[in-house]
Amino acid sequence: MGSISWIGFKNVGRAECLDILGMTPAAGPADRARFSLAELPTGWTVLVSQDFAFASEKRLQRLSAGRTVVGLQASETVMCATATLFDDGRMVWRVDYDCEVGHPEIAGCPPAEYEAIFERLIAEQEASDITDSEVDIIFEAPIELALAVTGFRHDAAEFDWGQPDFHPLDAPAGPRPGGLFARLFGRKG
């Protein structure tokens, strides 16, 4: 898988998400797009990005103004994952796992499902045949928590409710690199 991030918007439809994000529909297959969006029957609309940093806390805080959002960042390369929920501009909870640290770091109060998820993953890790650090099953804790909240997991092909219908998106054109003087004088920042 590598690295990925996604943002779920609670009770926000596709058209409103596009407006909030400043993105437009694009052509081509969704699985190859930098950004793709799907409305889920769970009441969440999910934006998936191939950019690990896209679901940053700063972006989640901004996007949560007047709504609830969940963000997930996951990297199998370095075995780290973070799930965060913001509601109306404030962080409600965050569960962060980095295999270098070896245990989840929690901020706020995650939902009740978290404790059962964590206990199950600890039991799976202890019961596994893996004697060294080949696979760290606890890495799944933030990913499983985001699934419990939204009904979506980025690496699942199908769910109880079916398959998500993702559509590719084009991001808005951002400012060119460098400041005003760099643009005026042709220097790159």
Disulfide bonds with the S-S distance in Angstrom:
none
